């Protein structure tokens, strides 16, 4: 959940806000004079966003994902057993 907090109220509540970010995955938009100036979020949340951006910016990977989604929609899929047999895992 994204919440908003002013810079003035952030200072005394910082430990509680950090706890909420860590335990509840909350995000906080920090405002100064009514305007958003910063965002606080967990490291896990931040890394997840960066990873998503990396995937979305990789045109080859996105083409493969779209092709795979189209195959699933057509029912062109194989079971795990079939793949393992093909690879000689079992």
PyMOL commands that place a pseudoatom at each C-alpha (Angstrom):
pseudoatom trace, name=CA, resn=UNK, resi=1, chain=A, elem=C, hetatm=0, pos=[0.000, 0.000, 0.000]
pseudoatom trace, name=CA, resn=UNK, resi=2, chain=A, elem=C, hetatm=0, pos=[1.299, 3.464, -0.834]
pseudoatom trace, name=CA, resn=UNK, resi=3, chain=A, elem=C, hetatm=0, pos=[0.856, 6.101, 1.812]
pseudoatom trace, name=CA, resn=UNK, resi=4, chain=A, elem=C, hetatm=0, pos=[1.766, 9.753, 1.919]
pseudoatom trace, name=CA, resn=UNK, resi=5, chain=A, elem=C, hetatm=0, pos=[3.667, 11.502, 4.685]
pseudoatom trace, name=CA, resn=UNK, resi=6, chain=A, elem=C, hetatm=0, pos=[5.012, 15.025, 4.988]
pseudoatom trace, name=CA, resn=UNK, resi=7, chain=A, elem=C, hetatm=0, pos=[8.695, 15.575, 5.577]
pseudoatom trace, name=CA, resn=UNK, resi=8, chain=A, elem=C, hetatm=0, pos=[7.840, 17.252, 8.887]
pseudoatom trace, name=CA, resn=UNK, resi=9, chain=A, elem=C, hetatm=0, pos=[5.837, 14.265, 10.187]
pseudoatom trace, name=CA, resn=UNK, resi=10, chain=A, elem=C, hetatm=0, pos=[8.314, 11.757, 8.763]
pseudoatom trace, name=CA, resn=UNK, resi=11, chain=A, elem=C, hetatm=0, pos=[11.144, 12.625, 11.135]
pseudoatom trace, name=CA, resn=UNK, resi=12, chain=A, elem=C, hetatm=0, pos=[9.531, 11.640, 14.450]
pseudoatom trace, name=CA, resn=UNK, resi=13, chain=A, elem=C, hetatm=0, pos=[7.781, 8.610, 12.905]
pseudoatom trace, name=CA, resn=UNK, resi=14, chain=A, elem=C, hetatm=0, pos=[10.757, 7.267, 10.958]
pseudoatom trace, name=CA, resn=UNK, resi=15, chain=A, elem=C, hetatm=0, pos=[11.309, 4.075, 13.030]
pseudoatom trace, name=CA, resn=UNK, resi=16, chain=A, elem=C, hetatm=0, pos=[7.606, 3.116, 12.721]
pseudoatom trace, name=CA, resn=UNK, resi=17, chain=A, elem=C, hetatm=0, pos=[7.568, 3.917, 9.011]
pseudoatom trace, name=CA, resn=UNK, resi=18, chain=A, elem=C, hetatm=0, pos=[10.675, 1.787, 8.441]
pseudoatom trace, name=CA, resn=UNK, resi=19, chain=A, elem=C, hetatm=0, pos=[8.978, -1.071, 10.328]
pseudoatom trace, name=CA, resn=UNK, resi=20, chain=A, elem=C, hetatm=0, pos=[5.872, -0.729, 8.130]
pseudoatom trace, name=CA, resn=UNK, resi=21, chain=A, elem=C, hetatm=0, pos=[8.005, -0.734, 4.992]
pseudoatom trace, name=CA, resn=UNK, resi=22, chain=A, elem=C, hetatm=0, pos=[9.845, -3.834, 6.170]
pseudoatom trace, name=CA, resn=UNK, resi=23, chain=A, elem=C, hetatm=0, pos=[6.939, -5.855, 7.557]
pseudoatom trace, name=CA, resn=UNK, resi=24, chain=A, elem=C, hetatm=0, pos=[3.960, -4.728, 5.456]
pseudoatom trace, name=CA, resn=UNK, resi=25, chain=A, elem=C, hetatm=0, pos=[5.763, -3.795, 2.223]
pseudoatom trace, name=CA, resn=UNK, resi=26, chain=A, elem=C, hetatm=0, pos=[4.233, -0.324, 2.513]
pseudoatom trace, name=CA, resn=UNK, resi=27, chain=A, elem=C, hetatm=0, pos=[5.533, 2.485, 0.324]
pseudoatom trace, name=CA, resn=UNK, resi=28, chain=A, elem=C, hetatm=0, pos=[5.619, 6.082, 1.440]
pseudoatom trace, name=CA, resn=UNK, resi=29, chain=A, elem=C, hetatm=0, pos=[5.528, 9.147, -0.769]
pseudoatom trace, name=CA, resn=UNK, resi=30, chain=A, elem=C, hetatm=0, pos=[7.250, 11.952, 1.080]
pseudoatom trace, name=CA, resn=UNK, resi=31, chain=A, elem=C, hetatm=0, pos=[5.909, 15.421, 0.415]
pseudoatom trace, name=CA, resn=UNK, resi=32, chain=A, elem=C, hetatm=0, pos=[7.363, 18.856, 1.021]
pseudoatom trace, name=CA, resn=UNK, resi=33, chain=A, elem=C, hetatm=0, pos=[5.062, 21.863, 0.822]
pseudoatom trace, name=CA, resn=UNK, resi=34, chain=A, elem=C, hetatm=0, pos=[2.369, 19.608, -0.627]
pseudoatom trace, name=CA, resn=UNK, resi=35, chain=A, elem=C, hetatm=0, pos=[4.494, 18.255, -3.473]
pseudoatom trace, name=CA, resn=UNK, resi=36, chain=A, elem=C, hetatm=0, pos=[5.879, 14.705, -3.720]
pseudoatom trace, name=CA, resn=UNK, resi=37, chain=A, elem=C, hetatm=0, pos=[9.680, 14.789, -3.467]
pseudoatom trace, name=CA, resn=UNK, resi=38, chain=A, elem=C, hetatm=0, pos=[10.745, 11.243, -2.595]
pseudoatom trace, name=CA, resn=UNK, resi=39, chain=A, elem=C, hetatm=0, pos=[9.598, 7.667, -2.219]
pseudoatom trace, name=CA, resn=UNK, resi=40, chain=A, elem=C, hetatm=0, pos=[10.504, 5.150, 0.487]
pseudoatom trace, name=CA, resn=UNK, resi=41, chain=A, elem=C, hetatm=0, pos=[10.125, 1.435, -0.196]
pseudoatom trace, name=CA, resn=UNK, resi=42, chain=A, elem=C, hetatm=0, pos=[11.722, -1.839, 0.820]
pseudoatom trace, name=CA, resn=UNK, resi=43, chain=A, elem=C, hetatm=0, pos=[14.898, -3.035, -0.847]
pseudoatom trace, name=CA, resn=UNK, resi=44, chain=A, elem=C, hetatm=0, pos=[13.038, -6.173, -2.020]
pseudoatom trace, name=CA, resn=UNK, resi=45, chain=A, elem=C, hetatm=0, pos=[10.351, -4.005, -3.619]
pseudoatom trace, name=CA, resn=UNK, resi=46, chain=A, elem=C, hetatm=0, pos=[12.974, -1.801, -5.285]
pseudoatom trace, name=CA, resn=UNK, resi=47, chain=A, elem=C, hetatm=0, pos=[14.954, -4.773, -6.626]
pseudoatom trace, name=CA, resn=UNK, resi=48, chain=A, elem=C, hetatm=0, pos=[11.760, -6.351, -7.948]
pseudoatom trace, name=CA, resn=UNK, resi=49, chain=A, elem=C, hetatm=0, pos=[10.904, -3.168, -9.836]
pseudoatom trace, name=CA, resn=UNK, resi=50, chain=A, elem=C, hetatm=0, pos=[14.421, -2.991, -11.310]
pseudoatom trace, name=CA, resn=UNK, resi=51, chain=A, elem=C, hetatm=0, pos=[14.221, -6.635, -12.388]
pseudoatom trace, name=CA, resn=UNK, resi=52, chain=A, elem=C, hetatm=0, pos=[10.857, -6.013, -14.041]
pseudoatom trace, name=CA, resn=UNK, resi=53, chain=A, elem=C, hetatm=0, pos=[12.279, -3.008, -15.897]
pseudoatom trace, name=CA, resn=UNK, resi=54, chain=A, elem=C, hetatm=0, pos=[15.227, -5.116, -17.067]
pseudoatom trace, name=CA, resn=UNK, resi=55, chain=A, elem=C, hetatm=0, pos=[12.866, -7.774, -18.426]
pseudoatom trace, name=CA, resn=UNK, resi=56, chain=A, elem=C, hetatm=0, pos=[10.594, -5.239, -20.120]
pseudoatom trace, name=CA, resn=UNK, resi=57, chain=A, elem=C, hetatm=0, pos=[13.549, -3.509, -21.784]
pseudoatom trace, name=CA, resn=UNK, resi=58, chain=A, elem=C, hetatm=0, pos=[14.966, -6.777, -23.190]
pseudoatom trace, name=CA, resn=UNK, resi=59, chain=A, elem=C, hetatm=0, pos=[13.279, -6.990, -26.597]
pseudoatom trace, name=CA, resn=UNK, resi=60, chain=A, elem=C, hetatm=0, pos=[14.471, -10.553, -27.313]
pseudoatom trace, name=CA, resn=UNK, resi=61, chain=A, elem=C, hetatm=0, pos=[13.153, -11.799, -23.992]
pseudoatom trace, name=CA, resn=UNK, resi=62, chain=A, elem=C, hetatm=0, pos=[9.832, -10.004, -24.443]
pseudoatom trace, name=CA, resn=UNK, resi=63, chain=A, elem=C, hetatm=0, pos=[9.395, -11.624, -27.877]
pseudoatom trace, name=CA, resn=UNK, resi=64, chain=A, elem=C, hetatm=0, pos=[10.034, -15.049, -26.328]
pseudoatom trace, name=CA, resn=UNK, resi=65, chain=A, elem=C, hetatm=0, pos=[7.546, -14.348, -23.525]
pseudoatom trace, name=CA, resn=UNK, resi=66, chain=A, elem=C, hetatm=0, pos=[4.868, -13.228, -25.999]
pseudoatom trace, name=CA, resn=UNK, resi=67, chain=A, elem=C, hetatm=0, pos=[5.509, -16.279, -28.193]
pseudoatom trace, name=CA, resn=UNK, resi=68, chain=A, elem=C, hetatm=0, pos=[5.219, -18.541, -25.142]
pseudoatom trace, name=CA, resn=UNK, resi=69, chain=A, elem=C, hetatm=0, pos=[1.975, -16.875, -24.070]
pseudoatom trace, name=CA, resn=UNK, resi=70, chain=A, elem=C, hetatm=0, pos=[0.571, -17.406, -27.576]
pseudoatom trace, name=CA, resn=UNK, resi=71, chain=A, elem=C, hetatm=0, pos=[1.568, -21.085, -27.433]
pseudoatom trace, name=CA, resn=UNK, resi=72, chain=A, elem=C, hetatm=0, pos=[-0.198, -21.500, -24.088]
pseudoatom trace, name=CA, resn=UNK, resi=73, chain=A, elem=C, hetatm=0, pos=[-3.358, -19.889, -25.480]
pseudoatom trace, name=CA, resn=UNK, resi=74, chain=A, elem=C, hetatm=0, pos=[-3.263, -22.328, -28.424]
pseudoatom trace, name=CA, resn=UNK, resi=75, chain=A, elem=C, hetatm=0, pos=[-2.759, -25.239, -26.050]
pseudoatom trace, name=CA, resn=UNK, resi=76, chain=A, elem=C, hetatm=0, pos=[0.684, -25.912, -27.498]
pseudoatom trace, name=CA, resn=UNK, resi=77, chain=A, elem=C, hetatm=0, pos=[2.269, -27.005, -24.218]
pseudoatom trace, name=CA, resn=UNK, resi=78, chain=A, elem=C, hetatm=0, pos=[4.065, -30.042, -22.820]
pseudoatom trace, name=CA, resn=UNK, resi=79, chain=A, elem=C, hetatm=0, pos=[3.894, -31.599, -19.389]
pseudoatom trace, name=CA, resn=UNK, resi=80, chain=A, elem=C, hetatm=0, pos=[6.877, -31.704, -17.060]
pseudoatom trace, name=CA, resn=UNK, resi=81, chain=A, elem=C, hetatm=0, pos=[7.022, -35.485, -17.551]
pseudoatom trace, name=CA, resn=UNK, resi=82, chain=A, elem=C, hetatm=0, pos=[7.300, -35.040, -21.329]
pseudoatom trace, name=CA, resn=UNK, resi=83, chain=A, elem=C, hetatm=0, pos=[10.101, -32.504, -20.968]
pseudoatom trace, name=CA, resn=UNK, resi=84, chain=A, elem=C, hetatm=0, pos=[11.995, -34.683, -18.477]
pseudoatom trace, name=CA, resn=UNK, resi=85, chain=A, elem=C, hetatm=0, pos=[11.745, -37.684, -20.815]
pseudoatom trace, name=CA, resn=UNK, resi=86, chain=A, elem=C, hetatm=0, pos=[12.935, -35.575, -23.745]
pseudoatom trace, name=CA, resn=UNK, resi=87, chain=A, elem=C, hetatm=0, pos=[15.930, -34.380, -21.723]
pseudoatom trace, name=CA, resn=UNK, resi=88, chain=A, elem=C, hetatm=0, pos=[16.631, -37.858, -20.397]
pseudoatom trace, name=CA, resn=UNK, resi=89, chain=A, elem=C, hetatm=0, pos=[16.127, -36.825, -16.792]
pseudoatom trace, name=CA, resn=UNK, resi=90, chain=A, elem=C, hetatm=0, pos=[13.996, -39.876, -16.005]
for i in range(1, 90): cmd.bond("trace and resi %d" % i, "trace and resi %d" % (i + 1))
show_as sticks, trace
zoom trace
